[in-house]
Amino acid sequence: MQIDTVDQRIIASLMADARSSYADIGARVSLSAPAVKRRVDRLRAAGVIRGFTAVVDPAAVGWTTEAFVELYCTGRTTPAQLAAATRRHPEVVGAYTVSGQADALVHLRAADIAHLEQALERLRAEPFVTSTRSMIVLSRLVDAPPPVAVPDQPA
């Protein structure tokens, strides 16, 4: 699918505020509201836009502890097995295969250290996990959405 500069600007607008109306976005990109809707529908159908969601502050709902856990697995563990296993744990907010010594990196959120310890114990109990190495997050320095190339607007 070809994404032109108007599509990129629409995507950037939605990333900044997914509740923006098509009319508001249209005013920013010089299109009518129906034209913006057609483009958004096309971007959704193509899978470029996968959905809309609310971004909730984890601390506001009581999940104040965060950690990254390196998983070391048995020799023939597949990415599909890792994905299926990590999805079973509600504390897992991200899981990635990685280069280096670890087989995967798992991002966990928990209410407190005791909750984190329970989540780690359950994760370590997965049959293919041989060991883990954990790093608790002390503070978030950068927490930004993924970048989208947005062309400069004409002056």
BELRAFEN-V849522 format. One record per residue. N is the residue number from 1. RES is the residue in three letters. SS is DSSP state (h for helix, s for strand, l for the rest). PHI is phi in radians with two decimals (none if undefined). D_FIRST is the distance of its C-alpha to the first C-alpha in Angstrom with 1 decimal. Layout:
n=N res=RES ss=SS phi=PHI d_first=D_FIRST
n=N res=RES ss=SS phi=PHI d_first=D_FIRST
This chain:
n=1 res=MET ss=l phi=none d_first=0.0
n=2 res=GLN ss=l phi=-1.48 d_first=3.8
n=3 res=ILE ss=l phi=-1.96 d_first=6.4
n=4 res=ASP ss=l phi=-1.63 d_first=9.7
n=5 res=THR ss=h phi=-1.13 d_first=13.2
n=6 res=VAL ss=h phi=-1.18 d_first=13.9
n=7 res=ASP ss=h phi=-1.02 d_first=11.1
n=8 res=GLN ss=h phi=-1.06 d_first=12.6
n=9 res=ARG ss=h phi=-1.22 d_first=16.0
n=10 res=ILE ss=h phi=-1.12 d_first=15.4
n=11 res=ILE ss=h phi=-1.05 d_first=14.4
n=12 res=ALA ss=h phi=-1.07 d_first=17.5
n=13 res=SER ss=h phi=-1.10 d_first=19.6
n=14 res=LEU ss=h phi=-1.18 d_first=18.8
n=15 res=MET ss=h phi=-1.19 d_first=19.6
n=16 res=ALA ss=h phi=-1.24 d_first=22.8
n=17 res=ASP ss=l phi=-2.78 d_first=23.8
n=18 res=ALA ss=l phi=-1.18 d_first=21.9
n=19 res=ARG ss=l phi=-1.58 d_first=24.7
n=20 res=SER ss=l phi=-1.04 d_first=24.1
n=21 res=SER ss=l phi=-1.34 d_first=24.2
n=22 res=TYR ss=h phi=-1.06 d_first=21.6
n=23 res=ALA ss=h phi=-1.14 d_first=24.4
n=24 res=ASP ss=h phi=-1.09 d_first=24.9
n=25 res=ILE ss=h phi=-1.12 d_first=21.3
n=26 res=GLY ss=h phi=-1.00 d_first=21.3
n=27 res=ALA ss=h phi=-1.11 d_first=24.4
n=28 res=ARG ss=h phi=-1.31 d_first=22.9
n=29 res=VAL ss=h phi=-1.95 d_first=19.8
n=30 res=SER ss=l phi=1.10 d_first=21.7
n=31 res=LEU ss=l phi=-2.30 d_first=20.2
n=32 res=SER ss=l phi=-1.32 d_first=22.0
n=33 res=ALA ss=h phi=-1.02 d_first=21.8
n=34 res=PRO ss=h phi=-1.08 d_first=20.4
n=35 res=ALA ss=h phi=-1.17 d_first=17.6
n=36 res=VAL ss=h phi=-1.11 d_first=16.8
n=37 res=LYS ss=h phi=-1.03 d_first=17.1
n=38 res=ARG ss=h phi=-1.06 d_first=14.7
n=39 res=ARG ss=h phi=-1.17 d_first=12.0
n=40 res=VAL ss=h phi=-1.10 d_first=13.1
n=41 res=ASP ss=h phi=-1.05 d_first=13.2
n=42 res=ARG ss=h phi=-1.15 d_first=9.6
n=43 res=LEU ss=h phi=-1.13 d_first=8.8
n=44 res=ARG ss=h phi=-1.19 d_first=11.4
n=45 res=ALA ss=h phi=-1.08 d_first=10.5
n=46 res=ALA ss=l phi=-1.42 d_first=7.2
n=47 res=GLY ss=l phi=1.48 d_first=9.7
n=48 res=VAL ss=l phi=-1.18 d_first=8.9
n=49 res=ILE ss=l phi=-1.73 d_first=12.3
n=50 res=ARG ss=l phi=-1.63 d_first=14.5
n=51 res=GLY ss=l phi=2.86 d_first=17.6
n=52 res=PHE ss=l phi=-2.21 d_first=20.3
n=53 res=THR ss=l phi=-2.60 d_first=23.5
n=54 res=ALA ss=l phi=-1.59 d_first=26.8
n=55 res=VAL ss=l phi=-1.74 d_first=27.7
n=56 res=VAL ss=l phi=-1.87 d_first=31.4
n=57 res=ASP ss=l phi=-1.24 d_first=33.8
n=58 res=PRO ss=h phi=-0.97 d_first=35.1
n=59 res=ALA ss=h phi=-1.12 d_first=38.5
n=60 res=ALA ss=h phi=-1.16 d_first=38.8
n=61 res=VAL ss=h phi=-1.88 d_first=38.7
n=62 res=GLY ss=l phi=1.60 d_first=41.0
n=63 res=TRP ss=l phi=-1.78 d_first=38.8
n=64 res=THR ss=l phi=-1.74 d_first=40.2
n=65 res=THR ss=s phi=-1.93 d_first=40.2
n=66 res=GLU ss=s phi=-2.39 d_first=37.3
n=67 res=ALA ss=s phi=-2.61 d_first=37.1
n=68 res=PHE ss=s phi=-2.00 d_first=35.1
n=69 res=VAL ss=s phi=-2.18 d_first=36.4
n=70 res=GLU ss=s phi=-1.45 d_first=36.0
n=71 res=LEU ss=s phi=-1.81 d_first=36.3
n=72 res=TYR ss=s phi=-2.01 d_first=38.0
n=73 res=CYS ss=s phi=-2.13 d_first=37.7
n=74 res=THR ss=l phi=-1.10 d_first=39.4
n=75 res=GLY ss=l phi=-0.96 d_first=38.2
n=76 res=ARG ss=l phi=-1.97 d_first=35.9
n=77 res=THR ss=l phi=-1.34 d_first=34.1
n=78 res=THR ss=l phi=-1.67 d_first=30.4
n=79 res=PRO ss=h phi=-1.00 d_first=27.5
n=80 res=ALA ss=h phi=-1.11 d_first=27.3
n=81 res=GLN ss=h phi=-1.12 d_first=31.0
n=82 res=LEU ss=h phi=-1.07 d_first=30.6
n=83 res=ALA ss=h phi=-1.09 d_first=27.8
n=84 res=ALA ss=h phi=-1.09 d_first=29.9
n=85 res=ALA ss=h phi=-1.18 d_first=33.0
n=86 res=THR ss=h phi=-1.20 d_first=31.7
n=87 res=ARG ss=h phi=-1.14 d_first=30.2
n=88 res=ARG ss=l phi=-1.30 d_first=33.8
n=89 res=HIS ss=l phi=-1.88 d_first=35.0
n=90 res=PRO ss=l phi=-1.12 d_first=34.4
n=91 res=GLU ss=l phi=-1.34 d_first=35.2
n=92 res=VAL ss=s phi=-1.37 d_first=32.2
n=93 res=VAL ss=s phi=-1.90 d_first=29.4
n=94 res=GLY ss=s phi=-2.92 d_first=27.5
n=95 res=ALA ss=s phi=-2.56 d_first=27.8
n=96 res=TYR ss=s phi=-2.48 d_first=26.5
n=97 res=THR ss=s phi=-1.39 d_first=27.4
n=98 res=VAL ss=l phi=-2.42 d_first=28.6
n=99 res=SER ss=l phi=-1.48 d_first=30.2
n=100 res=GLY ss=l phi=1.76 d_first=34.0
n=101 res=GLN ss=l phi=-1.30 d_first=36.8
n=102 res=ALA ss=l phi=-1.26 d_first=35.4
n=103 res=ASP ss=l phi=-1.53 d_first=33.1
n=104 res=ALA ss=s phi=-2.66 d_first=31.4
n=105 res=LEU ss=s phi=-2.13 d_first=31.4
n=106 res=VAL ss=s phi=-2.05 d_first=31.8
n=107 res=HIS ss=s phi=-1.77 d_first=31.8
n=108 res=LEU ss=s phi=-2.01 d_first=34.5
n=109 res=ARG ss=s phi=-2.26 d_first=35.7
n=110 res=ALA ss=s phi=-2.57 d_first=39.2
n=111 res=ALA ss=l phi=-1.25 d_first=41.9
n=112 res=ASP ss=l phi=-2.84 d_first=44.3
n=113 res=ILE ss=h phi=-1.11 d_first=45.5
n=114 res=ALA ss=h phi=-1.08 d_first=47.2
n=115 res=HIS ss=h phi=-1.12 d_first=44.0
n=116 res=LEU ss=h phi=-1.06 d_first=42.1
n=117 res=GLU ss=h phi=-1.08 d_first=44.8
n=118 res=GLN ss=h phi=-1.08 d_first=44.5
n=119 res=ALA ss=h phi=-1.10 d_first=40.7
n=120 res=LEU ss=h phi=-1.09 d_first=41.3
n=121 res=GLU ss=h phi=-1.07 d_first=44.0
n=122 res=ARG ss=h phi=-1.16 d_first=41.7
n=123 res=LEU ss=h phi=-1.15 d_first=38.9
n=124 res=ARG ss=h phi=-1.14 d_first=41.6
n=125 res=ALA ss=l phi=-1.37 d_first=42.8
n=126 res=GLU ss=l phi=-1.05 d_first=39.7
n=127 res=PRO ss=l phi=-1.06 d_first=41.1
n=128 res=PHE ss=l phi=-1.64 d_first=39.0
n=129 res=VAL ss=s phi=-1.43 d_first=39.6
n=130 res=THR ss=s phi=-1.69 d_first=42.4
n=131 res=SER ss=s phi=-2.84 d_first=42.4
n=132 res=THR ss=s phi=-2.40 d_first=40.7
n=133 res=ARG ss=s phi=-2.43 d_first=40.9
n=134 res=SER ss=s phi=-1.95 d_first=40.3
n=135 res=MET ss=s phi=-2.31 d_first=39.8
n=136 res=ILE ss=s phi=-1.52 d_first=40.4
n=137 res=VAL ss=l phi=-1.34 d_first=38.6
n=138 res=LEU ss=l phi=-1.56 d_first=41.2
n=139 res=SER ss=l phi=-2.70 d_first=39.0
n=140 res=ARG ss=l phi=-1.59 d_first=35.4
n=141 res=LEU ss=l phi=-1.63 d_first=35.1
n=142 res=VAL ss=l phi=-2.36 d_first=31.4
n=143 res=ASP ss=l phi=-2.48 d_first=29.3
n=144 res=ALA ss=l phi=-2.06 d_first=26.1
n=145 res=PRO ss=l phi=-1.19 d_first=22.6
n=146 res=PRO ss=l phi=-1.07 d_first=19.9
n=147 res=PRO ss=l phi=-1.26 d_first=19.1
n=148 res=VAL ss=l phi=-2.22 d_first=16.0
n=149 res=ALA ss=l phi=-1.18 d_first=16.0
n=150 res=VAL ss=l phi=-2.07 d_first=17.1
n=151 res=PRO ss=l phi=-1.14 d_first=18.1
n=152 res=ASP ss=l phi=-1.08 d_first=21.8
n=153 res=GLN ss=l phi=-1.42 d_first=22.7
n=154 res=PRO ss=l phi=-1.11 d_first=24.8
n=155 res=ALA ss=l phi=-1.35 d_first=28.5
